[in-house]
Amino acid sequence: MTESPPRKTADHSITAPLKFSVFRRIWLASLLSNLGLLIQGVGAAWAMTQMASSADKVALVQTALMLPIMLISMPAGAIADMHDRRVVTMVALSISLVGATALTVLAWLNLITPNILLAFCFIVGTGMALMGPAWQSSVSEQVPPEALPAAVALNGISFNIARSVGPAIGGVIVATSGAVAAFAVNAVMYLPLLVVLFLWNRVSEPSRLPRERLNRAMVSGVRYIANSPSIRIVLTRTLVTGIIGGSVLALMPLIVRDLLHGGAQMYGIMLGAFGMGAVVGALNITEVRKRLNGESAIRACTISMAGGITAVALSKQPALTAAALVVTGAAWMLAVALFNIGVQLSAPRWVAGRSLAAFQAGIAGGIGVGSWFWGHLTDYAGVEIALLTSAGLMLLSPLLGLWLRMPPIGARNEPAAELLADPEVKLSLTGRSGPLVVEIEYRVATDNARAFHNVMQEVQLSRQRNGAYGWSIARDIADPELWTERYHCPTWLDYLRQRNRATQSERVLYQQAIDFHLGPEPVRVRRMLERPFGSVRWKEETPDRAAEEVLPVVAQAAGSST
């Protein structure tokens, strides 16, 4: 008992996750991978400035890298939740490795054109899009829950340490050896992370239920997010911040070329200044979370970004621009880390990959769409006007908090302590039998009607998040104490999944509803097939499919039977 306080302090420090060997090895290897990616980014962006003079082509390099994240994030998140996350990450890295290697070979053969460059940037981005949800959702398997916020911040630090030195290194490589060398370095630096992941002896707990199909898993993820108000707000704010704040990254080559009249090396230095600021921001994430609530922290970040972007737009001196980029990078990293932590601590394990995929789609989609917009605005009005417009919109963005206030960050993703027992079944069911209709009858004192109804609105969101649809609550007009909750699940297997997806906090919520129930008898639960497919053979010669299916073994009984 006397050792608890020191342990608690250590668990909340920024370096706590590095004490765990698996996380430490993956973190160091990912640092090299991020370094290579940033070096390639310098090479690709500068190569495009040499091949195309229009601003929109230059900005499209960023779009080509980010657009796949927006397009395939949800399938990638579903795959991460359905399969071994270690294997998914390795396959994704291999795709990026193939893309980077092919780009290197084509550049060496002088076969690169603007469209070919964009195409292979898209392939590399596709691998990163597939890797992101699996990698990020596996962080909670590498560290204990209390170290998760620090681990999320450290992953941001990894990328931004690379951003601090990678672009400068990339600028030197491009200036001395050309873009082909930058592409080759990136390909080589994927290898350490592949080796570390291969050696990670990840222990996975197989589900007793069959795996969802990909399309159903994607629907489940969308349904969870749609019925989770806190995640919806975080994703909306993430998208808006990405669209507005993406101007700096998208227009960085043009800032250097047109405003500072610099070359590839200065471009790397400016990106390094932005990355250095991001490291500073990530190192202070714990302190910011202690001192400010979510909305206040995001407001401070966006106002700081607005000031930094304004200074970048008006500055003609490299030193002043670099200082402004440090401020902008710090505020950007803090905002993104706060959004990421909010999603990680809100989504339960079964949908963590899909929730993080939606977060990735929000930030990457925002940057991708914003890059396209800022590129076109720059062609029309110039770099300075585009940046000042971005700064003005960023200054106004905290007004979103009036309608979409950042929710308090809390740990709602804790798994339930025990699995519920499978309900009694006397029909011969298959996994595809359904839809299943569940009715739960409560007897509630009239004086408690309003309080009970308010709790049931929260129950509705919980049921729908976990797989139910067609939810309703009805009150008997002849017996006002009698309430009936009713909802559907598509199939018998979907119902079994829905029952055990509830987190511990959701189980507590269900118990609050049950606590309103009067009388010695428990709440009454009916489970019915709305259409009896799988329970009736319409013709005598029809095979009995139920006899050929093995239903899940009944789990240990625990908790409510609803």
Phi, psi and omega in degrees: 000325181289343181272354184297312183302314178300321180296320180296318179298316181296322183296334183263359180282156184292335182266358184305316182298335182289350177284347180262120192300320181297312179297318183298315181294316180294321180297315181295319179293322179292331175299316177295319179298316178296322178299314178297319181297319179291323176297317177297320180301319177297314180298317182293314182295318182287325176299323180291324178295333179279333183265334185223138181267341184284144182293326184293328177294318179297315181294333181292342174300314177296320179296318181296327178284327186265331185302320178301327180296321178289323187282322187244013183299316183293314172301321179297319178294320178297317179298320179298323180281335185271331188238175177298118185296329177296314181293318179300317180296319180294318178297317180297316177299323179296323177298314178296323178297316178298316179298316181293321179294315180297320179297320178298314182297314181295321178294321179296327179273005180060038180253010183280132170236166178306318181291321178295318178301314179296321182297316182283332169298323178295320179295314177300317178297327178296316177299318179293325178294320178290326183286322190309302182298320181294318181292311184293320181287343177278350180300322181291347175270349182260340181224158175289163185304322184291340179265359185297313179303320178293323179295319177299316179295321179295324176296322174295321178297319179305310181296323186274339166297316176299320179294330182290318185252333183301309180298323177295316176297317178300320178298319178294316181297315180295319182292328185262326187236354179091171184295329183300324178294321177297318179295321181294318179300318180299315181301317181294323187282356170285336189296315180302320180293322176299318180295314181298317179294323178298324182276350180289118180272072183288131178258117180251147178259107181294142178286146177284348179258153178299152180292142175293151171288157186301314183295322178291323179295322178295318177299319179299319179295315179298318180296319179298312182296319182297331182256016177242094184305321183295317180291322178301317180295314181300317182294321179295315179294324177298314180300314181297316180297321179295316180298313184284313185284345180293352182299320184295311181293320183292324186260007184304315178300324181284329174300315180291314185288315189265325182267323183255350179054044180254183181243199185298321182293319177294325176301315178297321180295319181293318175297324177296322178297318177299316180294323178298318176298321179297322176298316178301317179297315181295323180295338182256011184297322180296317181294320179297317180295331178288322190268332187232146172282174186302313183293318180295321180295315179295321178299315179297321181294315184291322177295320178296319178297319179301315178296317181295317180294323177299315180297320178299318182295323187267343185281142172242003181253126181305321182296316179293319178298317179298318179297318178295324179290329175298314179297314181297317180296320179296314180293320179299313182295319179299316181296312182296319179296320178296319176297315182297313180298320178302318179289315183300322184273356180255331185271132176289168187300321188294339181235017184298315181299317181290324178293317178291329175297319178296322176297314178299318179298322180296310183286317181289319177297321177297314180295318181296310179294318179298321180299317178299314182295314183292328176297315179293320178296323178295319177300325184276318190237348180103161184297316185298315180294320179299315180293320178294324175297316177300317180297318179297316179294323178295322179295327180276342187300331177299343177298338176301333180297342177292329180252326184236069182290133179302128181287155174296138181278121179220158182275094178257005186259014181291131181290154176295149186296323184220154175283149174280150175289146174293142182290162179292134181227130177242354172271154174276102184255151167254170178298335182269357180299135180159183001293152177261135178249130179243128175238131180235123182258128177243143171249115189236134177303141183302323180295338182261008187302312183295316180297319179296316180298321178296318178297320182293336175293324175289322177299320179304310180299320180295313179301315184290325176301321189269000172134353181277159173216169180063035183286143174208159173230130184231152180237131183291124183285339178267342180221083189301344178280347185266121178241144179233119172268135183221135175207166182244155166230141187301318182218173178298316178296322178298323178294318179297322177294315183301322182299323187252013173275343183298136176280175181298320180294327177288325174299320177297320178298315178299321181293327176299319177295317181294328181296340176285344186293135180262159171093166183285335182279143178289169175302147182263129182241128174242136175236122188225149171275122179289321171234127191278036175296134181092347179247346181229131172267114187290336174232149184300326184277355179293129180298145176276097184293333180296327181292339183266349182260141175261115181283157181301146177293139181296132183280170174298130181291136178193146172072195182291150181266008183278000000 
